[in-house]
Amino acid sequence: MASRDDIKFLSNPNIGKDKKKYCRFKKFGIRHIDYRDADFLLQFVNEQGKLLPRRITGNSLKYQKKVAIAIKRARHLAMMPYVADLLK
């Protein structure tokens, strides 16, 4: 039997393996999400102004809900746009 070192791959077998996503709020100990900090909240919306889902941001359910509420409050107070073209 050939060992793993003898096998030659046509492409790197590690391609497509992404780093494990993590909740940045748990990692850095952020407990409160401020709706007045629009620059921070822009990390969680795409170019059209839509909320990014958990599977992309890596947030936990608890903090994703808090981010969604903060973005909605910022939109209501006109600190962030509801709809935008090329927001970032």
C-alpha positions, 0 to 999 in steps of 0.5 A, spaced: 500 500 500 502 506 498 503 511 504 500 518 504 506 521 502 507 517 496 500 519 493 501 526 489 495 530 488 493 534 482 491 540 487 492 541 494 487 537 498 486 543 503 483 548 498 476 549 500 477 548 508 475 555 511 477 557 518 472 556 523 467 561 524 467 564 531 462 569 534 466 576 535 462 578 541 464 572 545 471 572 543 472 579 545 467 580 551 462 585 548 456 585 551 452 591 549 451 593 542 450 600 541 445 602 535 449 609 535 455 606 532 453 606 525 461 604 523 461 598 527 454 596 524 456 597 517 460 590 518 454 586 518 450 589 512 452 588 505 452 593 499 445 594 498 444 595 506 441 588 507 443 584 514 448 579 513 446 572 516 449 568 521 452 563 517 456 569 513 458 573 519 459 567 524 455 570 530 451 566 535 444 567 535 444 571 541 448 576 538 445 576 531 438 578 534 442 584 538 445 586 532 439 586 528 435 590 533 441 595 533 441 596 526 433 597 525 434 602 531 439 606 527 435 605 521 429 608 524 433 614 527 436 615 520 443 613 522 443 608 517 440 607 510 434 602 509 436 601 502 443 603 499 447 603 492 454 601 494 454 602 501 461 600 503 
